[in-house]
Amino acid sequence: MSTTVAQERVYNFSPGPAVLPVSVLQQAQRDLMCLPGYGMSILEMSHRAPGFLDILAAAKHNLKELLRIPDNYKIIFLQGGSRLQFSMIPMNLLRGQSQPADYLITGSWSKMALDEAKREGLARVAWDGKSTNYDRLPTLADWQPNKDAPYTYLCSNETIQGVQFDTDFDLKSPVVADCSSDFLHRPLDVAKYGLIYACAQKNAGPAGVTAVIIREDLLARSQDNLPGYMNYTGHVKEDSLYNTPPTFAIYLMGLVLRWLKDDVGGLEKMHAFNQEKAKLLYDVIDGSGGYFKGHAQPANRSLMNVTFRLPSEDLEKKFCKEGEKRGLDGLKGHRSVGGVRASIYNAMPLEGVKQLAEFMKEFQQQNG
Amino acid sequence: MSTTVAQERVYNFSPGPAVLPVSVLQQAQRDLMCLPGYGMSILEMSHRAPGFLDILAAAKHNLKELLRIPDNYKIIFLQGGSRLQFSMIPMNLLRGQSQPADYLITGSWSKMALDEAKREGLARVAWDGKSTNYDRLPTLADWQPNKDAPYTYLCSNETIQGVQFDTDFDLKSPVVADCSSDFLHRPLDVAKYGLIYACAQKNAGPAGVTAVIIREDLLARSQDNLPGYMNYTGHVKEDSLYNTPPTFAIYLMGLVLRWLKDDVGGLEKMHAFNQEKAKLLYDVIDGSGGYFKGHAQPANRSLMNVTFRLPSEDLEKKFCKEGEKRGLDGLKGHRSVGGVRASIYNAMPLEGVKQLAEFMKEFQQQNG
């Protein structure tokens, strides 16, 4: 079956929902009608049934192990994606605080998060990459951290601009990180964060589930008058069963976590593989004599989203169209910035990236 | 394949997530690796790709057709389940209003909705079934509707108590209905409602997606300062793509809608079938000489959740355990009220209900 399937399948460079490991899809397909031993589909199983509770516990366990999450952190699985986190974070962590939260504005997603924070409380722009069109990221020398800030917010990888932090900041204020688009792509020093969250649909599963990892002591900030679903404490107390969780999405995320652990061999190996894949594309860009222009400054290039322009918009359109014909799908840049974007998340096979690199070189030869 | 699968599968009487149509599961399984013509799994497909936009449009179209939704209503698909709607409804429809909203408290779910509404504004208990332990529902003669209420809230079916409205109220104030547990089980006169919502995991699909049907004019009440995700207007404006929607859950709901339309033949037929199934169980209860005691008053019995007690808790435990051995799964009543609950949603086959009815009679004979 897998051979036929591999032939049918394109290489999907979509920014998310995005490519998933073939072995994960195969297992989900095999068990979709009937989860072995349970007599029903995971899609039909009560969230309070032992079968699902085992799946939930295993997902938490494997996430904890993969990221080496310290014991003083809680893991919950929520709905609503990053957008809901944009509001939940300030509702829980900023209300009742006297100092403003610090926001690092490094691209489209952190800017949206800031806009939502301002509805809930005081938020300060600690750094803003606007003047260079978000092509670079700050180092610790580039902004003045407020050690008394309720938290410092950052987006670890900006999918639209293709810039990515490759370091874990050591700040006095709790770092809150949107890791939606590069979650589990490398090991993190979780102890340096107050809260990490990631919607699954880039690196960790399908759309519809968001993992939140929160340091226990921060839960004390959540006020009782928050809307029930928006309060982290209820979800922690009920171990992600405050209401019916997105059971299938958690199940599939669990399969991805197992793939990372058993098939890939952990996040160090995943990181090395991601570096290898990204280098293939950045090398073509750098060797193109300016034909391909990368958006991000080399020091801040994303391993997940490789963003670049061609000499003209017409050539960019032609590039995406011809790519699609070759089975290289989803290369169009975000509608807000244009250009080309190759999203090469964890599950993108090396072969897909190699074919794209080859295609880029050929395209330049024929359209240079 | 289907024969083997049918043998392996139990009859799942779980209150939700719940049984799904076998043909829906089979189609999802067949196409899980590769949606025909798209070269990728629906789990991997961008929410902005034509493939998904077609799925979204078809789901809306079929929902509109099945429920005969008038043109002045908008349909959106959200995350967060009923719990998030408990808050979104008052945040959008109650903020800025001078009168209290009316809440009909008919069981556990409407009570929880009231508690959340009180956090956001004024809410009046228009009727409360507490004095008879939520075994009955009000008629229009039983409460004094406030014609100036911003809305009147009700839960069309209380899964825990097993009571269900079988009528559409004609009120001056917009009726807001939580139809999560009986959505699409009968035709509704949508024009009598201001807002109808349903999380999918009982009658309409898997956990992780909530359909909201809202009368256009009510959207004018949503204030700009709401948290972004909590504002209905953004979701309507972006046609459920305000953020990445739960694509797979919407896809599966779309398959269920098509099953209702093409295989079942519409909601009138679905309703007749549901009446037939429920009658089988209520007849056993009524013919048991008091051995099985239904919780709901006969006039308000739910077609979806048949709740009853046995002479003792020990017998109830034995009943559920023996049922499970026969492949009749998930019969335990909600932990807050005990007893037995048989959830017989749209997708529960007649054969499953027949086997349960048979088992009830046998159990009484052997343990009477």
Interface residues (C-beta under 8 A of the other chain):
Chain A: V5 E8 R9 V10 N12 S14 P15 G16 P17 A18 V19 L20 L25 Q26 A28 Q29 L32 M33 C34 G39 M40 S41 L43 E44 M45 S46 H47 A49 Q79 G80 G81 S82 R83 L84 F86 S87 M91 M112 D115 E116 R119 E120 C199 Q201 P206 A207 G208 V209 N225 L226 P227 G228 Y229 M230 Y242 N243 T244 P245 P246 T247 F248 A249 L252 G327 D329 G330
Chain B: V5 E8 R9 V10 N12 S14 P15 G16 P17 A18 V19 L20 L25 Q26 A28 Q29 L32 M33 C34 G39 M40 S41 L43 E44 M45 S46 H47 A49 Q79 G80 G81 S82 R83 L84 F86 S87 M91 M112 D115 E116 R119 E120 C199 Q201 P206 A207 G208 V209 N225 L226 P227 G228 Y229 M230 Y242 N243 T244 P245 P246 T247 F248 A249 L252 G327 D329 G330
